[in-house]
Amino acid sequence: MRYDTVMWRETFGSGLKMAARNAAPATSADHYNLATAIRIVRRMETSATRGAVFSEIKNKNALYRLVDKVYSTAGSRILQPLALFAYMLKCVLAVGPSDKYGAEALSISNFENERHSVDRIAQLVPDARLLRLSLKRGHLLGSGQLRSALRMLGALPRIWPFLSCLARSHSFMPAARIASALAFYMRFAQLFVDRPKLVAAIVASNYSPEAVGLSAAAHASGRRVIYINHAPVPANGALVPPVLADCAVFYGDAVRQTYTNRSRCSANVALIGQPWTARPMEWRDEVRRIGIFLTALTRADSVTKLVAEIHASDPDVRILIRNHPVALLQTDFSNLETGNVDVTIGNPLDDEILACDLIICGNSGVAMNALSGGRPVAYLDSLDGLNFDYNGFVENGLICHMPSWCEDAYARLKAFYGRPDWQDVMRSYDASYGADTEVLNRQAAKVISRYLNPLPAPGPAASRARSRA
């Protein structure tokens, strides 16, 4: 089937406006397509939680405030759709590098934890040839980008009704993110046409525009999709997007259960555990350093209060405040930095976990990393604006809820994590905890390899269908 035929039939069908405005039309329950991808992004980006994150970004960044203000004052008839198209163009040109030929699968990653997740796939199947794409400004002037830009410009008249619908229905940030899902779909659909030897797509997100855009393009062209989670799934979040991949690689069975119970998972599942070597829980005779690891929607006043309470009970203990690694969400705690309080952002997570004797988290998935690293975690729900037990860790007995700091906190943590059943709970979240990782890796590699095998040759009927198209 020719590329232009695919693009016209799926990209510009009547269902696209419905997906932009509200619910997408009925789609296959087992595969990604463009309408499903846009629906997932729309539901994520217009959720209350994401709206709060957008507000936090604007409050902390003057440039984003300015862009949002200029966009909101522009007209929805011409200027706002043009702005959305410019964002789409930026997204398409940020994809690269695409100069590796002969690859069997391509991946896309945007953040460090996503890149690490794709690294794990590459390590499990070292003989597979991967085209590893990322989103960077440095790719804007790369080889072949002019051709991609011209294709986008040629498509502008056809996608203008979609952009106009977005401009009328949503503010800038959600509208831009939804538009980018279409942009990535178009970019990757062309890439699959240009690289017929590609048999699979590898993604580390099931909700980001670039990941679902790639997944939809892969399934639309008859390729397979391999998904690996890059973080725990928020079991008590307002929205849990489905996993419609052919193969899914999860940390533990609790992830699969969350998708099954709260959403949908049609994939063949392999379990590999957390991304680093699991350690048994380690206890100290004396607590010398406490970590406070933060996520989005941080409540600065709660962090300040917590630091004061800790030092009131032990003035000599050192405190490490680790900001969310995304710079746009960084909170300024320079007023707290003293001789025994360090504030960091973006440092290697493993190093900072091992540097602490206990770690206090809000609704951050990093709690899982800390537990796998052998450090006890106290859950303090007042550290951020997410709803109580967002990840479901307290409900399932994985982490210890601590309403406020207390002098006997360490003893309480020792009693909680010393429960006879705690290791079984931990193993449900991290399949490698106390297990033979070599066996896990071999089993996972066997499953993944199945989806990197060459695609079967199309039968006569499929060939006739393509020729008619």
Buried (B, 14 or more C-beta within 10 A) or exposed (E): BEBEEBBEEBBBBEBBBBBBBEEBEEBEEEBBBBBBBBBBBBBBBBBEBBBBBBEBBBEBBEEBEEBBEEBEEBEBEEBBBBBBBEBBBBBBBBBBBBEEEEBBBBBBBBBBBBBBBBBBBBEBBEEBBBBBBBBEEEBBEBEEBEEBBEBBEEBBEEBBBBBBBBBBBBBBBBBBBBBBBBBBBBBBBBBBBEBEEBBBBBBBBBBBBBBBBBBBBBBBBEBBBBBBBBBBBBBBBEBBBBBBBBBBBBBBBBBBBBBEEBBBBBBBBBBBBBBBEBBEBEBEEEBEBBBBBBBBBBBBEBBEBBBEEBBEEBEEBBBBBBBBBBEBBBBEBEEBEEEBBBBBBEBEBBEBBBBBBBBBBBBBBBBBBBBBBBBBBBBBBBBBBBBEBBBBBBEBBBBBBBEEBEEEBBEBBBEBBEEEEBBEBBBBBBBBBEBEBEEBBEBBBEBBBEBBEEBEEEEEEEEEEEEEE
